C-alpha cells in the first residue's frame, strides 16, 4: 500500500486525502487542529512551524505533499507557513523517508511579479514584489535545495465549495469594475486536488507547474458573467470605474502537456455548479 503524508492538510489537502483514500492509498494528514468528526483520513495534530511538534510523528512515506496556508495576510504568518513550516517538514522527511519518491509543494502564481497583463509561463522570471509571493518563493527554493525529489505547483486563486465571498460581494453589489482589463487566474479546488494527484505519479517531471484553469480572465468579464447568472444588475457608471493593475495571464500549457485535463476548464463551468449550490442554501 502506498503511503502519503499531507502537511498542512486544509481546504485542498482534505480533498486530496479523500481522492488518495478512494484509490487505496494510506494517508497521514497533519493539521494543527484536526476536525473532530469521524473520517477515513488518519489525522495527526502538529504545528508545522514548531520542529518539536513534528519530532514525535513518524513521517515514513512514499510521497508527501505540503499544502499549508498562512493563517493571516502578514509577513510573519507567511514566514511560518511557507518557510519555517516547510523547512521543518522537509527535514523530518529526510529523517523518516530517505527513499521518498516525490514531494509536492503547493506554491502560488504570486511568485510572478508581472503586472502588465502579459502572459507568463513557468519559464518567466519570478520576481515577486509583495512579501506574500516572496515568502512562497523562499519555500520553492527550500524544496529545490533540499535534495529531495520535488515539484512545485503554482496555484492561482482557489475557489470552490464553502468559498462564497465573491458571490456574496456580487449579490450585495460590492464589486467594482475597472476601466482597463485586469486579468485574474483561477482554479477550482477539485482541479487543485486532482492535479496534485496527477503530478505525484507522472514520469520525468519538471520542477514547476502552473496550476490554473484554461482561461485567464478579465475581472470585469468574471464579475459581469456571475452577476448575470445570479440575476444581479449593476450599472457601469463612470464614477464606478477605477484604474487598478492589469495583472497577468498565467499559462497552464505544461500541466496540460503532462496529461492533465481540468474538470472545470474555465470559471464558467466551476461557478455554474457553485452558484446553484449557493442559491439553494440562501
N, C-alpha and C positions, 0 to 999 in steps of 0.2 A: 504493500500500500504506500502510495506517495504521501509524504508529509510536507505540509506547507505551514509556515509561520507568517502571520499578518501582524505587523506592528502598527499601532495607531489605527485600530480597526473601527472606523466610524461609518459615515454615510456610504462611501464607496466600498470600503473594506468588508462591511457586513454583507452587501450584495455579492461581492466576490466570494466570500466564505460560503454562502448558500450555493453558488454555482459549483464550487470545488467539491462540496459535500455531495451534491447531486451526481457528480461523476465518480464518486467513490473515494475521494482523497480524504486524508486525515488532516484536520485544520486546528491549529492553536492560534487563537485570536487574542491579542494583547490590547488592553484598554485600561485607562486609569480607573474608570468606574464602569465595569461591565453591567449590562442590563440584568435585571432581577428575574425576568421571566425565563421559563424553561425553553431551551433551544438545543438543536443538534450541534450547534457550534460549541467547541470546548474553549471557554473563556479563561483568561488569566489576568489578574489585576497587577498593573505595574505602571510606574511613572517613567516613561522613556528618557526623560531628562535627568533622572537620578540613576547613576550606574549601580548603586547598591540595590535599588529596587529590581533591576533586571538580573542581578547576580544569582538569585535563587531559582531562576527559571531555566529549564533545560530547553535550549533552542535548537536541538538536533533536528535537522530537516533536509529535504531535498531542494526545496525552493523557499524563498522568502520575499515578502512584499512589504514595503514601508510606505504607508499612506496616511501618516499623521497630518493633522492640520493645526494651524495656530488657533489658540483659544480666543484671541482678540487681535485687532489690527495695530499692534505695537511692535517695535523693533525687538524688544525683549521676548515677546511671545513667539515671534518668528524665529529668533535665535534658538529658543528652547526646542521648538518643533522640528526645524529643518537643519539645524547644525548640531546642537548638543544631543538631541534625541537620536538623530540618525547616526551620529558618531558612536554613541554607546551601543546602539543596536548592531551596528556593523562589527564592533569589537567583540561583542558577545557571540555573534555568529561565527567569527573566526575561531573562538574558543570551542564552541559546541559543534560546529559543522564545517570543518576544514575542507570537506569534499563537496560542499554545496554546489548545485548545478547552475543556479541563477538567482540573482537578487534584482527585484524591480523597485524603483523609487518613483513615486508619483510626484513629478515636478509640475511646472506651470509655464504657460506661454508668457507669463510675466517676465521671464528671463530675457525676452526680446525687448529692447528699448525703442524699437521703431515706432514712430507716432505720426506718420505722414500718409497713412492709407496704403502703404506699399505691401507687396506680397513678401512673406518670409517663409523660409524652409528651415530644416534642421541645419543647413549649411550657413545660414545667415549669422552675422555677428550677434553674440549675446552680451549686450552692454546695457543692462537694466538701469534705469535712472531712479527708481524707487527702492527703498530698503526692502520691500516685500520680495521683489524679483532678485535683489542682490543676495538675500539670505537663502533663497531657494537655489540660486546658482552655486552658492557655497556648498550646499548639500550635494549637488551634482558632482562637484569637484572631489568631495569626500569619497563618494562612491567610486569615481574614476580612479582615484589614487589608493583605494583600499586593497587592491589586489584580488578582490572577489569578482566573479563574472557578473557584471551588472548592466542594467538597462534603465534609462530614464524615460518616462512618458510625460511629455509636457502637455498637460490638460488645459483646455480653455475653460470658460465659465461653465460650471457643472449645474445642471438643473434636473428636475425630476420630482417624484412623489415627495410631498412634505415641504418642498421649497416653492412656496407660492407668493413670495414677496413681490415679484414683478407683476403677477396677476392682480394682487391687491392694489398695488400702486396704480395700475391702469384702470381698474374698476372705480377707484376713488379720484381719478383724474389727476394723479400726481406724477405725470411724466412730462418731459419737456423735449420738444423736437429741436433739432439743430438745423441751421441754415446751410451747412455743408455736411457731406457724408461722414459719419463716424462709425467705422467698421468694428464689429464685435465678433467673437469666436466662441462657440458653444459646443457642449457635448452632453448628451443625456447620461444619467447615472448608469443605465443599463449598458450603454456602449463603453463607459469607463470600465466597468467590471469585466465585460466580455473582451475588451481589447487587452486588458492585463492578462486575462486567462490565455488569450491567443499568444501574447508575447512571451509568456512563460515557456512555451514549447516550440517556438519556431527555431529552425536551424540557422546557424551563422548570422545572428542578429547584428544590427548596427547598435551603437551605444544610445542614440537618442531617436525618439519618435514623437511626432506631434499628435496629441490626442484631441482632435477636433472633428466636427462633422464635415460634410462636403460643401457647406455653403457659408463662408464668412459673409455676414450680412450687415448692411447699414442699419444702425439702431432705429432710424426713422421707419424703415420698412418693417422691422420686427414689431415696434410699437403699434404701427398702423394696422398690421395684419391681426395682431392679438386683439386690438380694440374692436375690429370688425367682427371677429369670431365671437367676442363676448357681448356684442351689441352695445358697445360704448362709443359715444361720439364726442370728439373734441375738435375744436376749431384750430386751424393752423394760422392763427393770427400772428401778425408781425411781431407784436411785443412778447410772444411766447418763444421766439427763436433765439437761440444762443449760439455762440461760435463753437466752442468746445474743440477738443483734439480730434484728429482724424483716425486714430487707432491704427490697426494693422490687419492684414488679411493673411491668416496662417494656413499654409498648405498641409494637407494630410496625405500627400502622394506616397510617401514612404510607407506609411501604415497600410494603405490600400494595396500597394505593390507587394507587401509581405503576405497578403492573402486575407486581410480583414475586411469585412463588409459591415457597414453601420446598420444597426437595427433601425435607427432613426437618422436617415441621411441629411435631413435639414431640420431647422427648428419647427417647421410646419407639422411634420409627422409627430414629433415629440410633444409639442404643445397641444395638438389637437386632442390627443388622448388625455393629457393632463387637464386641459380646460374642462372636458366632460366630467372628470372625477371631481374637480374643484367645484364646479357648478352644483353638482349633486350634494356636496357637503355644506353648501352655503345655507 
